Amino acid sequence: MEISAEKLRLYAVIDCAKLNGPALERAVEELLSGGVTCLELEVEGEGFSPEDFAAQAQTARPLCQRFQAPLLIRNNPSVAQLSGADGVRLDWSAAGVAEARSLLGPAKFIGSSAHDVKEAILAQRQGADFLVCGSVFGSSAQTDAVVALERPELWRICKAAGVPVIAAGGITPQNAPLLIATGIVGIAVSRSLFYAPNKLIAAHELRGLAERICAYQEEPPIINYRRRNR
């Protein structure tokens, strides 16, 4: 099953270990009301069982269905299957996409991370429906050093992949416009949404930015745009 570019426009990522239960439900409703088009649930760290993870996904699922936003699970096809989610997004693995497809079947969405053109092409050949590429601006959620994905390379991935590509990693309302003319169909955001004082307003602002960024698809200039964001 293919996932449309419009459904990937504003892709929200939330850690269920930090926000769950009624708080998760409230946050999801605010973000979907504000313009989030796709929701990914993940669990960072230990102490969260697959059953607990699936329960949180089932909390979010009715809201995603109401707003017609796909619900995806990070790195756990079995939880996606158990919870009735719409699919998964996997960290990069040459075999992971094919294994997930074998378990979930053709009706579920499968996304894959990719960091360069080679990974993007391999993921697409394995059956990925879309790609999440980064880190475009680094990420405060990661403790290890992150090699930033430069804008021209992101454009090359978009041209080569054959499936929709969204950008991820440290995206904020301030730096998001720097992603114009890269060929992406959307942006993946976590902290700028879930730590915002007003999640509905934050989602509305980022959705508008995403629409403007993705409307312009010309080839980007070869520049080191990270320095402009420091």
VOTI-276673 format. One record per residue (C-alpha): residue number from 1; residue in one letter; x, y, z. Coordinates in nm, 4 decimals, always signed. Example, Ala and Ser with C-alpha at 12.3 -4.5 7.8 and 13.67 -1.06 7.14 Angstrom:
[atom 1,"A",[+1.2300,-0.4500,+0.7800]]
[atom 2,"S",[+1.3670,-0.1060,+0.7140]]
***
This chain:
[atom 1,"M",[+0.0000,+0.0000,+0.0000]]
[atom 2,"E",[+0.1311,+0.3434,-0.0912]]
[atom 3,"I",[+0.1174,+0.6392,+0.1468]]
[atom 4,"S",[+0.0443,+0.9761,-0.0075]]
[atom 5,"A",[+0.2749,+1.2743,+0.0178]]
[atom 6,"E",[-0.0055,+1.4733,+0.1805]]
[atom 7,"K",[-0.0294,+1.2242,+0.4673]]
[atom 8,"L",[+0.3432,+1.2733,+0.5366]]
[atom 9,"R",[+0.3409,+1.6536,+0.5340]]
[atom 10,"L",[+0.3687,+1.7047,+0.9114]]
[atom 11,"Y",[+0.4918,+1.3845,+1.0737]]
[atom 12,"A",[+0.4889,+1.3938,+1.4541]]
[atom 13,"V",[+0.7063,+1.1628,+1.6654]]
[atom 14,"I",[+0.6274,+1.1000,+2.0320]]
[atom 15,"D",[+0.8026,+0.8935,+2.2981]]
[atom 16,"C",[+0.5399,+0.6949,+2.4901]]
[atom 17,"A",[+0.7826,+0.6465,+2.7788]]
[atom 18,"K",[+0.7647,+1.0231,+2.8424]]
[atom 19,"L",[+0.4041,+1.0949,+2.7525]]
[atom 20,"N",[+0.1385,+0.8285,+2.7926]]
[atom 21,"G",[-0.2131,+0.7577,+2.9153]]
[atom 22,"P",[-0.4507,+1.0575,+2.9324]]
[atom 23,"A",[-0.1618,+1.2988,+2.8676]]
[atom 24,"L",[-0.0837,+1.1192,+2.5439]]
[atom 25,"E",[-0.4468,+1.1259,+2.4385]]
[atom 26,"R",[-0.4777,+1.5004,+2.5033]]
[atom 27,"A",[-0.1547,+1.5790,+2.3209]]
[atom 28,"V",[-0.2466,+1.3678,+2.0191]]
[atom 29,"E",[-0.5876,+1.5334,+1.9873]]
[atom 30,"E",[-0.4366,+1.8833,+2.0072]]
[atom 31,"L",[-0.1700,+1.8042,+1.7491]]
[atom 32,"L",[-0.4055,+1.6394,+1.5041]]
[atom 33,"S",[-0.6475,+1.9303,+1.5430]]
[atom 34,"G",[-0.3605,+2.1679,+1.4674]]
[atom 35,"G",[-0.2610,+1.9979,+1.1435]]
[atom 36,"V",[-0.0398,+1.6945,+1.2122]]
[atom 37,"T",[-0.0960,+1.4510,+0.9255]]
[atom 38,"C",[+0.0859,+1.1384,+1.0512]]
[atom 39,"L",[+0.1738,+1.0150,+1.4009]]
[atom 40,"E",[+0.4649,+0.7917,+1.4974]]
[atom 41,"L",[+0.4896,+0.6387,+1.8452]]
[atom 42,"E",[+0.8232,+0.5239,+1.9830]]
[atom 43,"V",[+0.9668,+0.4063,+2.3139]]
[atom 44,"E",[+1.3149,+0.5223,+2.4124]]
[atom 45,"G",[+1.4954,+0.3305,+2.6863]]
[atom 46,"E",[+1.3881,+0.0228,+2.8798]]
[atom 47,"G",[+1.1060,-0.0692,+3.1151]]
[atom 48,"F",[+0.8217,-0.0424,+2.8639]]
[atom 49,"S",[+0.6836,-0.3806,+2.7586]]
[atom 50,"P",[+0.5478,-0.4533,+2.4099]]
[atom 51,"E",[+0.2041,-0.4913,+2.5685]]
[atom 52,"D",[+0.2311,-0.1467,+2.7300]]
[atom 53,"F",[+0.3504,-0.0017,+2.4006]]
[atom 54,"A",[+0.0564,-0.1572,+2.2158]]
[atom 55,"A",[-0.1852,-0.0220,+2.4785]]
[atom 56,"Q",[-0.0602,+0.3330,+2.4215]]
[atom 57,"A",[-0.0980,+0.2887,+2.0465]]
[atom 58,"Q",[-0.4564,+0.1737,+2.0991]]
[atom 59,"T",[-0.5182,+0.4918,+2.2993]]
[atom 60,"A",[-0.4048,+0.7051,+2.0053]]
[atom 61,"R",[-0.5617,+0.4955,+1.7311]]
[atom 62,"P",[-0.9248,+0.6224,+1.7509]]
[atom 63,"L",[-0.8043,+0.9818,+1.7299]]
[atom 64,"C",[-0.5844,+0.9047,+1.4301]]
[atom 65,"Q",[-0.8779,+0.7348,+1.2620]]
[atom 66,"R",[-1.1028,+1.0351,+1.3290]]
[atom 67,"F",[-0.8517,+1.2718,+1.1698]]
[atom 68,"Q",[-0.7559,+1.0207,+0.8977]]
[atom 69,"A",[-0.3910,+1.0357,+1.0022]]
[atom 70,"P",[-0.1821,+0.7173,+0.9740]]
[atom 71,"L",[-0.0577,+0.5760,+1.3050]]
[atom 72,"L",[+0.2897,+0.4222,+1.2863]]
[atom 73,"I",[+0.5057,+0.2331,+1.5361]]
[atom 74,"R",[+0.8817,+0.2818,+1.5564]]
[atom 75,"N",[+1.0963,-0.0287,+1.5111]]
[atom 76,"N",[+0.8427,-0.2847,+1.6328]]
[atom 77,"P",[+0.6304,-0.4590,+1.3682]]
[atom 78,"S",[+0.4834,-0.6969,+1.6267]]
[atom 79,"V",[+0.3461,-0.4016,+1.8291]]
[atom 80,"A",[+0.2028,-0.2561,+1.5081]]
[atom 81,"Q",[+0.0307,-0.5857,+1.4431]]
[atom 82,"L",[-0.0942,-0.6199,+1.8018]]
[atom 83,"S",[-0.2265,-0.2643,+1.8273]]
[atom 84,"G",[-0.3865,-0.2398,+1.4840]]
[atom 85,"A",[-0.1612,+0.0506,+1.3841]]
[atom 86,"D",[-0.1303,+0.1429,+1.0181]]
[atom 87,"G",[+0.2342,+0.0423,+0.9921]]
[atom 88,"V",[+0.5895,+0.0912,+1.1127]]
[atom 89,"R",[+0.8921,+0.3101,+1.0649]]
[atom 90,"L",[+1.2233,+0.1286,+1.0955]]
[atom 91,"D",[+1.5732,+0.2447,+1.1675]]
[atom 92,"W",[+1.8074,+0.1624,+0.8804]]
[atom 93,"S",[+1.8657,-0.2076,+0.8164]]
[atom 94,"A",[+1.9319,-0.3748,+0.4835]]
[atom 95,"A",[+1.6903,-0.6558,+0.5725]]
[atom 96,"G",[+1.4479,-0.4874,+0.8133]]
[atom 97,"V",[+1.1962,-0.3649,+0.5573]]
[atom 98,"A",[+1.1571,-0.7052,+0.3927]]
[atom 99,"E",[+1.1130,-0.8741,+0.7308]]
[atom 100,"A",[+0.8494,-0.6225,+0.8384]]
[atom 101,"R",[+0.6643,-0.6625,+0.5094]]
[atom 102,"S",[+0.6633,-1.0387,+0.5529]]
[atom 103,"L",[+0.5062,-1.0020,+0.8982]]
[atom 104,"L",[+0.2605,-0.7187,+0.8298]]
[atom 105,"G",[+0.1581,-0.7945,+0.4734]]
[atom 106,"P",[+0.0893,-0.5577,+0.1831]]
[atom 107,"A",[-0.1849,-0.3514,+0.3503]]
[atom 108,"K",[+0.0389,-0.1813,+0.6086]]
[atom 109,"F",[+0.2687,+0.1185,+0.5583]]
[atom 110,"I",[+0.6407,+0.0607,+0.6067]]
[atom 111,"G",[+0.8854,+0.3463,+0.6321]]
[atom 112,"S",[+1.2607,+0.3288,+0.6650]]
[atom 113,"S",[+1.5292,+0.5650,+0.7828]]
[atom 114,"A",[+1.7987,+0.6441,+0.5271]]
[atom 115,"H",[+2.1122,+0.8544,+0.5495]]
[atom 116,"D",[+2.2406,+0.8518,+0.1930]]
[atom 117,"V",[+2.1406,+0.7599,-0.1614]]
[atom 118,"K",[+2.2604,+0.4002,-0.1322]]
[atom 119,"E",[+2.0504,+0.3306,+0.1778]]
[atom 120,"A",[+1.7512,+0.5022,+0.0211]]
[atom 121,"I",[+1.7631,+0.2897,-0.2934]]
[atom 122,"L",[+1.8108,-0.0330,-0.0968]]
[atom 123,"A",[+1.5178,+0.0466,+0.1332]]
[atom 124,"Q",[+1.2942,+0.1245,-0.1632]]
[atom 125,"R",[+1.3928,-0.2023,-0.3337]]
[atom 126,"Q",[+1.3122,-0.3917,-0.0144]]
[atom 127,"G",[+0.9614,-0.2465,-0.0245]]
[atom 128,"A",[+0.9686,+0.0741,+0.1823]]
[atom 129,"D",[+0.6693,+0.3000,+0.1162]]
[atom 130,"F",[+0.8487,+0.6141,+0.2334]]
[atom 131,"L",[+1.1809,+0.7314,+0.3778]]
[atom 132,"V",[+1.2722,+0.9402,+0.6808]]
[atom 133,"C",[+1.6085,+1.1079,+0.6168]]
[atom 134,"G",[+1.8353,+1.2954,+0.8548]]
[atom 135,"S",[+1.9635,+1.4226,+1.0693]]
[atom 136,"V",[+1.9236,+1.7481,+0.8835]]
[atom 137,"F",[+1.9994,+1.9740,+1.1811]]
[atom 138,"G",[+2.1235,+1.7296,+1.4432]]
[atom 139,"S",[+1.8951,+1.6126,+1.7225]]
[atom 140,"S",[+1.8899,+1.6876,+2.0935]]
[atom 141,"A",[+1.7226,+1.3502,+2.1426]]
[atom 142,"Q",[+2.0460,+1.1747,+2.0486]]
[atom 143,"T",[+2.3448,+1.1633,+2.2789]]
[atom 144,"D",[+2.5977,+1.0419,+2.0235]]
[atom 145,"A",[+2.7567,+1.2683,+1.7670]]
[atom 146,"V",[+2.5352,+1.2970,+1.4618]]
[atom 147,"V",[+2.6692,+1.3548,+1.1126]]
[atom 148,"A",[+2.4308,+1.6050,+0.9577]]
[atom 149,"L",[+2.2721,+1.5241,+0.6241]]
[atom 150,"E",[+2.3616,+1.8138,+0.3963]]
[atom 151,"R",[+2.0913,+1.9767,+0.1869]]
[atom 152,"P",[+2.2327,+1.8769,-0.1553]]
[atom 153,"E",[+2.2551,+1.5117,-0.0447]]
[atom 154,"L",[+1.8956,+1.5233,+0.0773]]
[atom 155,"W",[+1.7948,+1.6494,-0.2670]]
[atom 156,"R",[+1.9876,+1.3648,-0.4336]]
[atom 157,"I",[+1.8084,+1.1124,-0.2113]]
[atom 158,"C",[+1.4706,+1.2570,-0.3079]]
[atom 159,"K",[+1.5565,+1.2344,-0.6777]]
[atom 160,"A",[+1.6848,+0.8758,-0.6529]]
[atom 161,"A",[+1.4487,+0.7151,-0.4030]]
[atom 162,"G",[+1.1315,+0.6642,-0.6056]]
[atom 163,"V",[+0.9182,+0.6963,-0.2887]]
[atom 164,"P",[+0.8201,+0.9979,-0.0743]]
[atom 165,"V",[+1.0965,+1.1385,+0.1462]]
[atom 166,"I",[+1.0574,+1.3385,+0.4666]]
[atom 167,"A",[+1.3311,+1.5227,+0.6526]]
[atom 168,"A",[+1.4016,+1.4668,+1.0235]]
[atom 169,"G",[+1.6393,+1.5790,+1.2955]]
[atom 170,"G",[+1.6311,+1.8968,+1.5004]]
[atom 171,"I",[+1.3674,+2.0698,+1.2877]]
[atom 172,"T",[+1.2191,+2.3858,+1.4398]]
[atom 173,"P",[+1.0024,+2.6692,+1.3086]]
[atom 174,"Q",[+1.3211,+2.8773,+1.2806]]
[atom 175,"N",[+1.5281,+2.6376,+1.0683]]
[atom 176,"A",[+1.2552,+2.4550,+0.8742]]
[atom 177,"P",[+1.2531,+2.7103,+0.5873]]
[atom 178,"L",[+1.6121,+2.6106,+0.5066]]
[atom 179,"L",[+1.4720,+2.2820,+0.3727]]
[atom 180,"I",[+1.3008,+2.4493,+0.0788]]
[atom 181,"A",[+1.3934,+2.3125,-0.2655]]
[atom 182,"T",[+1.5182,+1.9751,-0.1410]]
[atom 183,"G",[+1.2388,+1.7617,-0.2885]]
[atom 184,"I",[+1.0979,+1.6461,+0.0459]]
[atom 185,"V",[+0.7241,+1.5894,+0.0882]]
[atom 186,"G",[+0.7166,+1.6589,+0.4620]]
[atom 187,"I",[+0.8986,+1.7152,+0.7891]]
[atom 188,"A",[+0.9260,+1.4910,+1.0955]]
[atom 189,"V",[+0.9136,+1.6820,+1.4241]]
[atom 190,"S",[+0.9234,+1.5798,+1.7891]]
[atom 191,"R",[+1.0394,+1.8338,+2.0473]]
[atom 192,"S",[+0.9068,+2.1415,+1.8680]]
[atom 193,"L",[+0.5598,+1.9904,+1.8903]]
[atom 194,"F",[+0.5466,+1.7970,+2.2134]]
[atom 195,"Y",[+0.7324,+2.0511,+2.4270]]
[atom 196,"A",[+0.5449,+2.3502,+2.2888]]
[atom 197,"P",[+0.3409,+2.5542,+2.5403]]
[atom 198,"N",[+0.0427,+2.5290,+2.3052]]
[atom 199,"K",[+0.0594,+2.2150,+2.0922]]
[atom 200,"L",[-0.2331,+2.3097,+1.8699]]
[atom 201,"I",[-0.0739,+2.6433,+1.7733]]
[atom 202,"A",[+0.2688,+2.4796,+1.7251]]
[atom 203,"A",[+0.1192,+2.2177,+1.4942]]
[atom 204,"H",[-0.0681,+2.4832,+1.2964]]
[atom 205,"E",[+0.2501,+2.6875,+1.2486]]
[atom 206,"L",[+0.4622,+2.3894,+1.1450]]
[atom 207,"R",[+0.1938,+2.2586,+0.9099]]
[atom 208,"G",[+0.1890,+2.5924,+0.7296]]
[atom 209,"L",[+0.5676,+2.5906,+0.7037]]
[atom 210,"A",[+0.5665,+2.2321,+0.5737]]
[atom 211,"E",[+0.3139,+2.3194,+0.3040]]
[atom 212,"R",[+0.5215,+2.6148,+0.1844]]
[atom 213,"I",[+0.8495,+2.4201,+0.1926]]
[atom 214,"C",[+0.7117,+2.1271,-0.0034]]
[atom 215,"A",[+0.5408,+2.3426,-0.2644]]
[atom 216,"Y",[+0.8788,+2.4512,-0.4066]]
[atom 217,"Q",[+1.0799,+2.1686,-0.5583]]
[atom 218,"E",[+1.3591,+2.3290,-0.7582]]
[atom 219,"E",[+1.7169,+2.2007,-0.7284]]
[atom 220,"P",[+1.8953,+2.3581,-0.4288]]
[atom 221,"P",[+2.2194,+2.5514,-0.4457]]
[atom 222,"I",[+2.5293,+2.3718,-0.3180]]
[atom 223,"I",[+2.5830,+2.5484,+0.0132]]
[atom 224,"N",[+2.6729,+2.4596,+0.3681]]
[atom 225,"Y",[+2.3404,+2.5684,+0.5116]]
[atom 226,"R",[+2.4089,+2.4347,+0.8645]]
[atom 227,"R",[+2.6338,+2.7345,+0.9394]]
[atom 228,"R",[+2.3450,+2.9702,+0.8761]]
[atom 229,"N",[+2.1500,+2.8005,+1.1546]]
[atom 230,"R",[+2.4163,+2.8402,+1.4254]]
***
